[in-house]
Amino acid sequence: MFDVTVIGGGMIGASAARHLAQAGLEVAVVASPEPVDPAGHTGPFGAHYDVTRLSRTVQPGAVEAELARRARASMASIEEFADRPVFTGPGHLFVSRPEDDEGMGEAVRNLPPGHGVEVLDGQALADRYPAMRFQAGMVGYREPGSGACLNPRALVAAQLAAAASAGAHVVARHAVGMSVDATCAVSLDDGSQIESRRVLLATGAFTNASGLLEGPLAMRMKTEMVLLAELAAGEAERLGDLPPTHYAIDDGFVSDVYTAPPTTYPDGSVLLKWGANTITDRWVTDPADIAAWYCSGDSNSAIPMVRPSMEATFPGLEAVGWRTQRCVVAYTGHGMPYIDALVPGKVFLAVGGNGRSAKWADPLGALAASLTEAGEWVDPLPADRFRKLFVGEVDNWAGRELLSDR
Ligand SMILES: Cc1cc2nc3c(=O)[nH]c(=O)nc-3n(C[C@H](O)[C@H](O)[C@H](O)COP(=O)(O)OP(=O)(O)OC[C@H]3O[C@@H](n4cnc5c(N)ncnc54)[C@H](O)[C@@H]3O)c2cc1C
């Protein structure tokens, strides 16, 4: 009998498992493995099947800023268990027009003296990043330091390694059922069962599809595509020291761009990433729809619409090939993950990354672990910001509407 079964060994679940195991609990983690053949995969998918995610420290909101502070403080302890670097690259660059800066301008103005964040106007951006061309009227906020690029696969692997070294039992299966009585019994896809006193659900975009809930949570899942330009060695070197950048571009087909410097992918190719909300994005609620997008979604059809914005931003970009990557973003009603009790004292939740939780994976995992261990909210952060919401309980969804609806 375990103390806790964590269902979902992704960014938040793996982090929670680590913190629970390091707190001395007997932990089992049901970590559905990344599919070798996505097209034929019939189980759940994860939003961490990638080599880059962006992480920035300056955050307008107090809760977000505290999560960012905790995330930065946890970097070294994650690298300790890593089999490859998790945090790389220079500090983050945020570029937008003042009216679209999501409060970044004010957040930087309110930072204590000596913060080191550079404010770059259009000319300064052009001087600092001659390989990039931003639209007129943009202002850049360049964070000092390093590590604004994190490798989600490496982070998950490091957190699971840390959990295992603290005694956790990692099971590469997926959960298909759960019964809750005096204890909890989790049924796996191979017919076996895991028994524990408590369960933590960290199942991401597949939570409502998991068959583990009595009623659906208020979650909206959006298709996300990432455009990748394949670069030859010379071009990769030319663009090699670009910062991980968030760019509030003004474009008819894309918005909220995130781009990472040229990075080597598992197949050995070096790719320049151009991720964004696009005019082709859509909501996918039905489990079959979510899986179909991952398995065989037609993300390549968006290339002609998305490529021009990338080429305008990287003038003279020489790509030897183009490809896309598909993923799904899970939004909650209030914009923060649901970290809450589902069945008091028994079943807990940590779901809904809102497209921004890779950078906060460790502190969110720690929050979920402290709630699951104590059976109640004990962290100084406000529980209300993480409260669960069920279908029908959301009047105004936090976050953005689809670009096609704006
Ligand atoms: C394209 C893209 C770009 C992004 N860029 C950024 C970024 O730059 N910065 C940032 O901070 N965030 C970013 N994000 C968001 C970030 O990746 C997510 O917020 C984060 O991965 C959410 O973590 P999670 O643990 O909730 O979900 P996931 O990482 O998806 O993990 C959930 C896990 O649960 C497993 N699972 C599901 N059901 C079951 C089951 N029944 N049994 C067992 N296992 C199950 C899944 O297989 C998966 O491994 C991005 C997301 C996408 C899609």
The ligand as an SDF file (V2000), in Angstrom:
LIG
                    3D

 53 58  0  0  0  0  0  0  0  0999 V2000
    3.4740   24.0140  -27.7960 C   0  0  0  0  0  0  0  0  0  0  0  0
    3.5230   24.4230  -26.3560 C   0  0  0  0  0  0  0  0  0  0  0  0
    4.4470   25.3620  -25.9530 C   0  0  0  0  0  0  0  0  0  0  0  0
    4.5390   25.7270  -24.6190 C   0  0  0  0  0  0  0  0  0  0  0  0
    5.4840   26.6440  -24.2530 N   0  0  0  0  0  0  0  0  0  0  0  0
    5.6090   26.9540  -22.9410 C   0  0  0  0  0  0  0  0  0  0  0  0
    6.6250   27.8660  -22.5280 C   0  0  0  0  0  0  0  0  0  0  0  0
    7.4030   28.3720  -23.3600 O   0  0  0  0  0  0  0  0  0  0  0  0
    6.7370   28.1440  -21.1980 N   0  0  0  0  0  0  0  0  0  0  0  0
    5.9060   27.5790  -20.2690 C   0  0  0  0  0  0  0  0  0  0  0  0
    6.0620   27.8570  -19.0890 O   0  0  0  0  0  0  0  0  0  0  0  0
    4.9240   26.6990  -20.6270 N   0  0  0  0  0  0  0  0  0  0  0  0
    4.7610   26.3890  -21.9350 C   0  0  0  0  0  0  0  0  0  0  0  0
    3.8100   25.4880  -22.3110 N   0  0  0  0  0  0  0  0  0  0  0  0
    2.9130   24.9270  -21.3100 C   0  0  0  0  0  0  0  0  0  0  0  0
    3.4830   23.7250  -20.5840 C   0  0  0  0  0  0  0  0  0  0  0  0
    4.0910   22.8130  -21.4500 O   0  0  0  0  0  0  0  0  0  0  0  0
    2.3470   23.0840  -19.8030 C   0  0  0  0  0  0  0  0  0  0  0  0
    1.7350   24.0720  -19.0030 O   0  0  0  0  0  0  0  0  0  0  0  0
    2.8190   21.9180  -18.9410 C   0  0  0  0  0  0  0  0  0  0  0  0
    3.3700   20.9070  -19.7260 O   0  0  0  0  0  0  0  0  0  0  0  0
    1.6270   21.3880  -18.1410 C   0  0  0  0  0  0  0  0  0  0  0  0
    2.0960   20.3900  -17.2830 O   0  0  0  0  0  0  0  0  0  0  0  0
    1.1260   19.2040  -16.8310 P   0  0  0  0  0  0  0  0  0  0  0  0
    1.9320   18.3420  -15.9380 O   0  0  0  0  0  0  0  0  0  0  0  0
   -0.1610   19.7760  -16.3520 O   0  0  0  0  0  0  0  0  0  0  0  0
    0.7440   18.4460  -18.1780 O   0  0  0  0  0  0  0  0  0  0  0  0
    1.6650   17.5210  -19.0820 P   0  0  0  0  0  0  0  0  0  0  0  0
    3.0530   18.0270  -19.0960 O   0  0  0  0  0  0  0  0  0  0  0  0
    0.9410   17.3470  -20.3520 O   0  0  0  0  0  0  0  0  0  0  0  0
    1.6720   16.1190  -18.2830 O   0  0  0  0  0  0  0  0  0  0  0  0
    0.5110   15.3580  -18.1020 C   0  0  0  0  0  0  0  0  0  0  0  0
    0.9560   13.9050  -18.1140 C   0  0  0  0  0  0  0  0  0  0  0  0
   -0.1320   13.0800  -17.6970 O   0  0  0  0  0  0  0  0  0  0  0  0
   -0.1120   11.9140  -18.4830 C   0  0  0  0  0  0  0  0  0  0  0  0
   -1.4340   11.3060  -18.3980 N   0  0  0  0  0  0  0  0  0  0  0  0
   -2.6230   11.7950  -18.8340 C   0  0  0  0  0  0  0  0  0  0  0  0
   -3.6210   10.9380  -18.5700 N   0  0  0  0  0  0  0  0  0  0  0  0
   -3.0340    9.8790  -17.9310 C   0  0  0  0  0  0  0  0  0  0  0  0
   -3.5240    8.6540  -17.3890 C   0  0  0  0  0  0  0  0  0  0  0  0
   -4.8210    8.3350  -17.4550 N   0  0  0  0  0  0  0  0  0  0  0  0
   -2.6390    7.7980  -16.8090 N   0  0  0  0  0  0  0  0  0  0  0  0
   -1.3100    8.1090  -16.7260 C   0  0  0  0  0  0  0  0  0  0  0  0
   -0.7830    9.2550  -17.2300 N   0  0  0  0  0  0  0  0  0  0  0  0
   -1.6360   10.1160  -17.8180 C   0  0  0  0  0  0  0  0  0  0  0  0
    0.2620   12.4180  -19.8720 C   0  0  0  0  0  0  0  0  0  0  0  0
    0.7050   11.3840  -20.6990 O   0  0  0  0  0  0  0  0  0  0  0  0
    1.3770   13.4170  -19.5060 C   0  0  0  0  0  0  0  0  0  0  0  0
    2.6150   12.7600  -19.4200 O   0  0  0  0  0  0  0  0  0  0  0  0
    3.6740   25.1310  -23.6450 C   0  0  0  0  0  0  0  0  0  0  0  0
    2.7330   24.1740  -24.0490 C   0  0  0  0  0  0  0  0  0  0  0  0
    2.6440   23.8250  -25.3850 C   0  0  0  0  0  0  0  0  0  0  0  0
    1.6210   22.8260  -25.7700 C   0  0  0  0  0  0  0  0  0  0  0  0
  1  2  1  0
  2  3  1  0
  2 52  2  0
  3  4  2  0
  4  5  1  0
  4 50  1  0
  5  6  2  0
  6  7  1  0
  6 13  1  0
  7  8  2  0
  7  9  1  0
  9 10  1  0
 10 11  2  0
 10 12  1  0
 12 13  2  0
 13 14  1  0
 14 15  1  0
 14 50  1  0
 15 16  1  0
 16 17  1  0
 16 18  1  0
 18 19  1  0
 18 20  1  0
 20 21  1  0
 20 22  1  0
 22 23  1  0
 23 24  1  0
 24 25  2  0
 24 26  1  0
 24 27  1  0
 27 28  1  0
 28 29  2  0
 28 30  1  0
 28 31  1  0
 31 32  1  0
 32 33  1  0
 33 34  1  0
 33 48  1  0
 34 35  1  0
 35 36  1  0
 35 46  1  0
 36 37  1  0
 36 45  1  0
 37 38  2  0
 38 39  1  0
 39 40  1  0
 39 45  2  0
 40 41  1  0
 40 42  2  0
 42 43  1  0
 43 44  2  0
 44 45  1  0
 46 47  1  0
 46 48  1  0
 48 49  1  0
 50 51  2  0
 51 52  1  0
 52 53  1  0
M  END
$$$$
